[in-house]
Amino acid sequence: MDIQVAVLCDYAADYQGKLCVQGAFDTLFARQFPVVHPMCSLALRLCMTPEDAGDHKLGISIVDEDGVALDPERMPIVGDLSVALPEGAAFFTRNLIMNFQGLKFDKTGNYSVDVTLDGELVSRTPLRLVQVQQDAQ
């Protein structure tokens, strides 16, 4: 299985097999911490071949630079992924979109969105949290 696209964005949608991504980003800025990011999406495009046929476990977790999950009680998010290609197909693709609401970041630093397949890391999307100065009034 090949992950062709793995990106954080403001919004993503699947329109008849087309992955539509709006507002891709890798950095969030905040004046103070902790900070809550109201909403974002993880957009994934998977390409599967006959070798990938069968049942799999797909996991998604947002972790800090020490590998600690942003929300250890809820992450990793794990779901079943069954792969069955149409007869004679050399490959097929599917778009997966995970929406996140109310992500709380306690500190600045480097984070990542890790995607695992059957417990093996297959994609790591970086995310940086930066504190900015407040404007003088």
N, C-alpha and C positions, 0 to 999 in steps of 0.2 A: 504494500500500500504506500502510495506516495502522497504526501501533503503538498499540493501545488501552491496553495495560498493559506497563510495563517497570519491574520492581521487584526489588531485592535482598532476599532473605529467608533464613530458616534452612532452609526446606524448601518445595518446590513439587511438585505432581503434577497430572496430567491424568486426570480421571475422566469418561469418556464425553463429552469435549468441554468439560467444566467445569474451569476453572483454579482449583486449590485452592492458596492461599498461606498459609503459617504463619510468623509472626515477621518481618514486613517491617521493614527498618531502613535508615537512612542514615548512622549514626555507629557507629564501633567505638572502644572505649576500651581502652587498654593501659597497664601500669605502666612498661614499658620498650620501647625499640626497638633493633634490629628485632624485629618480632613476627610470628608465624605464626597466621593465622586458620584453624582446622582445617577448616571446611566451611561453604559457603553455596551458594545457588542464585540464578540470574538467571531470573526468570519473565517471559516475553513472550507477549502475545496479539496476533496479527496479524489484520487485517481486509483481505481482498483483493477487488478488483473485476475485471471483465473486462479493464480496461486493464492490469492487472498480469500477465496471462497470459504465460507464457514462462519461460525459464531465467534465474536470477539468482544472484548471489554474496552471501551474508550473512556479515558479519564482526563479530566481538566482540573487544573489547580493553579491558583495564583500564589506565588511564593516570593519571599524576600531573598536577599543575597545570601542568607544563611540556609536557605532551603526550607524555611518555616512557612507553612501555609498562612495566607492572609486571614482565613477563617477556619481554623483547625476542626471545628465541629461540623462544618459543611463541605470541606474540601479534603480530598479530591471529589469532584462530582463524577460519578461513574455511571455509564449507561451501556446497554447492550447494543451491539452493532452486528447485524447479520448481513453477510455478503453473498449474493447469488447473481452471477452474471447471466444475461440472456444467452441462449445457445449460439455459439459461433462468434460471440463478441470477444475481441482482443482486450478490451478495456471498457470501463464506464466511469463516469464521474458523478459525484454527489456533493452538494453544498450543505454545510451544517452551520447554523448560526446559534450562538449562545448569548443571550442577553443577560447583562449583570445590572443590578440596581443597588444603590446604596453601599458601594464598596468603601470600606473605611481603611485608610492608611494612617498608621500611627506615627510614621517617621519618614524622613527623606531617604533617598537611596535608590538602589537598583532592585527591580523586581522582575519577574518573568511570568508569562502564562505558559505553563507546561502542559503538553498534550502527550498522553501515554496510550499505547495500544497493547493490550494484554500485559500491562505492567512495565513495558519498555518505553523509554522516552523517545518520541518520534518527532517532536517539534518543541522549540523554545522561542517564544516571542518576547523580546525585551521590552521593559517599561521602566521609565525613570521618573522619580518624584523629586521635584525641585522646589525649594522655598525661595520666594521672592520678597524683596523689601516692600513694605507698604509705602505708598506715596506720602510725602510730608504735607501736612495741612496747615 
